[in-house]
Amino acid sequence: MWLRKLSLINFKNYSEAELNFSAAVNAFTGNNGAGKTNLLDAIHYLSLCKSYFNPIDGQQIKHNHDFFMLQGVFNKDGQEDVVSCGLKRGQKKQFKRNKKEYLRLADHIGLFPLVMISPNDISIIIEGSEERRRFIDNVISQTDHQYLDELITYNRNLQNRNALLRQIAVSGKYDPALLEIFDEQLILSGNRIFEKRRAFMNVFTEIFNKHYHYISDGAESVGLLYDSPLLRADFSEALKQNLERDRVMERTTVGIHKDDLVFSLGEMPLKKFGSQGQQKSFLIALKLSQYTFLQQRKGFKPLLLLDDIFDKLDENRTRKLMKMVSDEDFGQIFITDTSRSRIEKIFSEIDFPVSIFDIHKGEVGSETVHR
C-alpha cells in the first residue's frame, strides 16, 4: 500500500498544495515552522481520521478561513482509493472513501494503516499511563475493529458507573442492585479488552526486543512489561474489594483504564535513568515494532512517517535506522528534516534513492530525486 497523491486546501499553514509521491522514500526539508510536519499530519488525518498532534478538528483550519479539505489517492493491490476529509467551522467533519461518506469513522480505521514517529512521542515515556494505553489502543485498533467497539463500550460503562458513584455521594442513597448492573457491564467489556491487550503484548514484546537490539547494536538491555490490575485479581473481585474506596473517591479506581506499560533500562526506570539518545532509541524501536505488528496482521506494509527523528541520535544509529527502514521489509516512507544535505548524505551512504520536497512557509517546491 502507498499514497500516490496528496492535496490540501486551507489545512494549517497551507492555502493550497498538491504533491505526487514515490512509492519508496519521500522527504520534506525546510526550516522549522515551514510546514513539513503539517504534511505528515495531513497524511495521518487521512489514515486515522484525526490529527496526530491536536485533537481539536477546528484548529486544523488555516487562520482566517472557514474550512479545510484533504484528499489522498491510495494505491493498494493495484486498486486506487480516493479518501477525502472536509470540515467547515461549527460543523461535523465529513469523511469519504471513493465519494461515499462513512456513517462511522471507526469503519475507516485500519484500512490504510500508518505509523508515525515524532518528537512528541517522548510523552509515552515521561507522561502518565494514559499515553501508554493510547499507544496500545492505537496499534490494536488498526487490526481489530471489535477492539475499538469494546473500548467505546467500556468507556461509556465507566462514565455511567462514575456518574452513579458521584450521585451516591451527593444524595447519600446507595442502590446496590443498580451498581451491580453497572459492574456487570464494565466487567464484560473490561475482560475482553484485557485479554486482547495481554495477547497483543505477548507478541509485541518479542518484536520490540529484536528491533531495539538492532538499533542499539546490543549496547544496553531494556525491558517492556504490560501491567494491569487484572493480572493480580479477578475484575469482579477487584471491584468488590475497592467499593468503599470508590465511594470515597467518587470514581472507579480499578480496571483496565489503569493499565500501564513499564519501560526499563537494565533494572532501572527508563524515564529517570535513560539518556535522551537511549529514550529516543527506545521510542523508535517501539514504533518500528508497531509497524512490524501491523504488517504481520494486515498482510501488507503500512505507511511510515518519520518526523525530525535525527535529532539526538548518533551517526551510527541514524545510519542503521535508515538502512533498516529503506530495506524491503518496509514500504513507503515519509521523512522531515531541517537539513536537505543531511538527507542527501544519509541516502547516498546507504545507496538508496529519495524524493525530496523543499518546503517554505506553507509552499511546496518542486520535487527532486536524489540518487
C-alpha positions in Angstrom: 0.0 0.0 0.0 1.2 3.5 -0.7 0.0 7.1 -1.0 0.3 8.3 -4.6 -1.1 11.8 -4.3 -1.9 14.3 -1.5 -4.0 17.5 -1.9 -4.6 20.2 0.8 -6.8 23.3 0.9 -6.6 25.6 4.0 -5.0 23.0 6.1 -2.9 24.5 8.9 -0.4 26.9 7.2 -1.2 25.7 3.7 -3.6 27.6 1.4 -3.3 25.0 -1.3 -0.9 22.3 -2.2 -0.7 19.2 -4.3 2.1 16.6 -4.1 2.8 13.4 -6.0 4.9 10.8 -4.2 7.2 8.0 -5.0 6.3 4.5 -3.6 9.6 4.4 -1.7 11.1 7.3 0.4 9.8 10.9 0.3 11.5 13.6 2.3 10.2 17.1 3.3 13.1 19.6 4.0 13.0 23.2 5.2 13.3 25.5 8.2 11.4 25.0 11.4 7.9 26.2 11.1 7.8 25.9 7.3 5.1 23.2 7.4 7.0 19.9 7.0 5.2 18.3 9.9 1.9 19.6 8.8 2.2 17.4 5.6 2.8 14.4 7.8 -0.2 15.3 9.9 -2.4 15.6 6.8 -1.4 12.0 5.8 -2.1 10.9 9.4 -5.5 12.6 9.2 -6.5 10.7 6.0 -5.4 7.4 7.5 -6.8 7.7 11.1 -9.4 10.4 10.8 -7.7 12.8 13.2 -4.6 14.9 13.8 -1.6 13.3 15.4 -0.9 16.4 17.4 -4.1 18.2 18.2 -7.5 16.6 18.9 -9.5 19.7 18.1 -10.5 19.4 14.5 -11.4 23.1 14.1 -7.9 24.1 14.9 -6.6 22.4 11.8 -8.3 25.1 9.6 -6.0 27.8 8.3 -6.2 31.1 10.2 -9.0 33.4 8.9 -10.6 30.7 6.7 -13.8 28.8 7.2 -13.0 25.2 6.1 -10.3 22.8 5.2 -10.1 20.0 2.6 -7.8 17.0 2.4 -7.7 14.3 -0.3 -5.4 11.4 -0.8 -5.1 8.8 -3.5 -4.0 5.4 -2.0 -2.8 2.5 -4.1 -3.4 -0.9 -2.6 -3.1 -4.2 -4.6 -3.2 -2.2 -7.9 -6.5 -0.6 -6.9 -6.9 3.1 -6.1 -9.0 4.5 -3.3 -9.7 8.3 -3.1 -10.0 9.3 0.6 -11.2 12.8 1.4 -12.0 14.8 4.5 -13.7 18.2 4.8 -14.5 20.4 7.8 -16.4 23.6 8.0 -16.2 25.7 11.1 -19.0 24.8 13.5 -20.0 21.7 11.6 -19.3 18.0 11.7 -16.4 16.7 9.6 -17.1 14.7 6.6 -15.0 11.6 5.7 -15.4 9.8 2.4 -13.8 6.9 0.6 -14.5 6.9 -3.2 -17.1 9.6 -2.7 -19.1 7.5 -0.2 -19.4 9.1 3.2 -18.8 7.0 6.3 -21.6 6.5 8.8 -19.0 5.7 11.5 -15.4 6.9 11.3 -14.4 3.7 13.2 -15.1 1.8 10.0 -12.2 3.6 8.3 -9.6 2.9 11.0 -7.2 0.2 9.8 -8.0 0.3 6.1 -4.8 2.4 5.4 -2.6 1.7 8.5 0.1 4.1 9.4 2.8 4.5 12.0 4.1 8.0 13.0 7.4 8.6 14.8 7.7 12.1 16.2 9.5 14.1 19.0 6.1 14.3 20.7 6.3 10.6 21.3 8.5 11.4 24.4 5.2 11.8 26.2 4.8 8.0 26.0 7.8 7.7 28.4 7.6 10.8 30.6 3.8 11.4 30.9 1.2 9.3 32.7 -0.2 5.9 31.9 -2.9 7.3 29.7 -0.3 7.9 27.0 0.9 4.4 27.1 -2.6 2.9 27.0 -3.3 5.2 24.0 -0.3 3.7 22.2 -1.5 0.1 22.8 -5.1 1.0 21.7 -3.8 2.7 18.6 -1.9 -0.4 17.5 -4.7 -2.9 18.2 -7.5 -0.8 16.9 -5.8 -0.7 13.4 -6.0 -4.5 13.3 -9.2 -5.3 15.3 -12.5 -3.4 14.8 -14.1 -5.3 17.6 -11.5 -4.0 20.0 -12.3 -0.4 19.1 -16.0 -1.1 19.7 -15.2 -2.7 23.1 -13.1 0.4 24.1 -16.1 2.7 23.3 -18.4 0.4 25.3 -16.0 0.2 28.2 -15.5 4.0 28.4 -19.3 4.5 28.3 -19.9 2.0 31.1 -17.1 3.6 33.1 -18.7 7.0 32.8 -22.0 5.6 33.9 -20.5 3.9 36.9 -18.6 7.0 37.9 -21.7 9.2 37.5 -23.6 6.8 39.8 -20.8 7.0 42.4 -21.0 10.8 42.4 -24.8 10.6 42.6 -24.5 8.3 45.7 -22.1 10.7 47.3 -24.4 13.7 46.7 -27.7 12.1 47.6 -26.5 9.6 50.2 -28.7 6.9 48.6 -26.9 3.7 47.8 -28.6 1.3 45.4 -26.5 -1.9 45.3 -28.7 -3.5 42.6 -28.1 -0.7 40.2 -24.4 -0.6 40.9 -24.3 -4.4 40.3 -25.8 -3.8 36.8 -23.1 -1.2 36.0 -20.4 -3.6 37.4 -21.5 -6.4 35.2 -21.4 -4.2 32.1 -18.0 -2.9 33.0 -16.6 -6.4 33.7 -17.8 -7.8 30.4 -16.1 -5.3 28.2 -13.1 -4.9 30.5 -12.3 -8.6 30.5 -12.4 -8.7 26.7 -10.1 -5.7 26.4 -7.7 -7.2 29.0 -7.4 -10.5 27.1 -6.8 -8.7 23.8 -4.1 -6.4 25.4 -2.4 -9.3 27.1 -2.3 -11.4 23.9 -1.0 -8.4 21.9 1.8 -7.7 24.4 2.9 -11.4 24.3 3.6 -11.0 20.6 4.7 -7.3 20.6 7.4 -7.6 23.3 9.3 -10.2 21.3 9.2 -8.0 18.2 10.3 -5.0 20.2 13.3 -6.7 21.7 14.6 -7.6 18.2 14.2 -4.0 16.9 15.9 -2.4 19.9 18.8 -4.8 19.8 19.4 -3.9 16.2 19.2 -0.1 16.6 21.4 -0.1 19.7 23.8 -2.7 18.5 23.1 -4.6 21.7 24.7 -1.8 23.7 22.2 -2.0 26.5 19.5 -4.2 28.0 15.9 -2.8 28.1 12.6 -4.1 29.4 9.0 -3.7 28.2 6.3 -5.1 30.5 2.5 -5.0 30.5 1.0 -4.1 33.9 -2.7 -4.4 34.7 -4.8 -4.7 37.9 -6.4 -7.7 36.2 -3.1 -9.6 36.3 -3.3 -9.6 40.1 -7.1 -10.1 40.7 -10.3 -11.1 39.0 -12.1 -7.9 37.8 -15.3 -8.7 39.7 -13.5 -9.3 43.0 -11.3 -6.2 42.5 -14.4 -4.0 42.1 -15.9 -5.5 45.3 -12.7 -5.1 47.3 -12.4 -1.4 46.2 -16.0 -0.4 46.5 -15.6 1.6 49.7 -12.6 3.4 48.2 -14.5 4.1 45.0 -17.4 5.6 47.0 -14.9 7.9 48.9 -13.1 8.9 45.7 -16.4 9.1 43.7 -14.8 7.2 40.7 -13.8 3.7 39.7 -10.3 3.1 41.0 -9.6 -0.3 39.5 -10.0 -1.7 36.0 -8.3 -1.8 32.6 -8.4 2.0 32.5 -5.5 1.7 35.0 -3.4 -0.5 32.7 0.2 0.6 32.0 3.5 -0.3 30.3 6.7 -0.5 32.3 9.8 0.7 30.5 13.2 -0.1 32.0 16.9 0.3 31.2 18.7 -2.6 32.8 16.8 -2.8 36.1 16.2 0.9 36.3 13.2 3.1 35.1 13.9 4.4 31.6 12.2 7.7 32.4 14.7 8.5 35.2 17.9 6.8 34.1 17.8 6.7 30.3 19.7 9.3 28.3 17.9 11.3 25.6 19.5 9.1 22.9 18.5 5.9 24.8 15.0 7.2 25.2 14.7 8.1 21.6 16.1 4.7 20.5 13.5 3.0 22.8 10.7 5.0 21.2 11.9 4.3 17.7 12.1 0.6 18.5 8.6 0.8 20.0 7.1 2.4 16.8 9.0 0.1 14.4 7.6 -2.8 16.4 4.2 -1.3 15.9 4.9 -1.2 12.1 6.0 -4.9 12.1 3.0 -6.0 14.1 0.6 -4.1 11.7 2.3 -5.6 8.7 2.1 -9.1 10.1 -1.6 -8.7 10.9 -2.6 -6.8 7.8 -0.6 -8.7 5.2 0.7 -5.5 3.6 3.1 -2.7 4.5 1.7 0.4 6.4 2.9 3.9 5.8 5.8 5.0 7.9 6.1 8.7 8.9 9.3 9.9 10.5 9.2 13.4 11.9 12.5 15.0 12.8 14.0 11.8 14.1 17.7 12.5 13.5 18.0 14.9 16.4 19.6 13.2 19.5 20.6 10.1 17.6 24.3 9.5 17.0 25.5 9.0 13.4 25.8 5.2 13.7 22.2 4.7 15.0 20.9 7.1 12.3 22.6 5.2 9.5 21.5 1.8 10.9 17.9 3.1 11.2 17.8 4.5 7.7 19.3 1.4 6.2 16.8 -0.7 8.1 13.7 1.3 7.0 14.9 1.5 3.4 15.1 -2.2 3.3 12.5 -4.3 1.6 10.8 -5.0 4.9 9.4 -1.5 4.8 7.1 0.2 2.3 6.5 3.9 1.6 8.3 6.3 4.0 7.9 10.0 4.7 10.6 11.9 6.4 11.0 15.5 7.6 14.3 17.2 8.3 15.7 20.7 8.5 18.8 19.7 6.6 18.5 18.7 2.9 22.2 18.0 2.8 21.9 15.5 5.7 19.1 13.7 3.9 21.2 13.5 0.7 24.3 12.3 2.6 22.4 9.6 4.5 20.7 8.1 1.5 23.9 8.4 -0.6 25.7 6.3 2.1 23.1 3.6 2.0 22.8 3.9 -1.8 19.0 4.4 -1.9 17.0 6.9 -3.9 14.9 9.6 -2.1 12.4 12.1 -3.5 13.0 15.5 -1.8 10.4 18.3 -1.5 11.6 21.7 -0.3 9.1 23.4 2.0 9.0 27.1 2.6 6.2 28.8 4.6 3.4 26.6 3.5 4.6 26.4 -0.1 5.9 23.2 -1.7 8.9 23.5 -4.1 9.4 21.2 -7.0 10.3 17.6 -6.3 13.9 16.4 -6.9 15.0 12.8 -6.9 18.4 12.2 -5.2 20.2 9.0 -6.2 
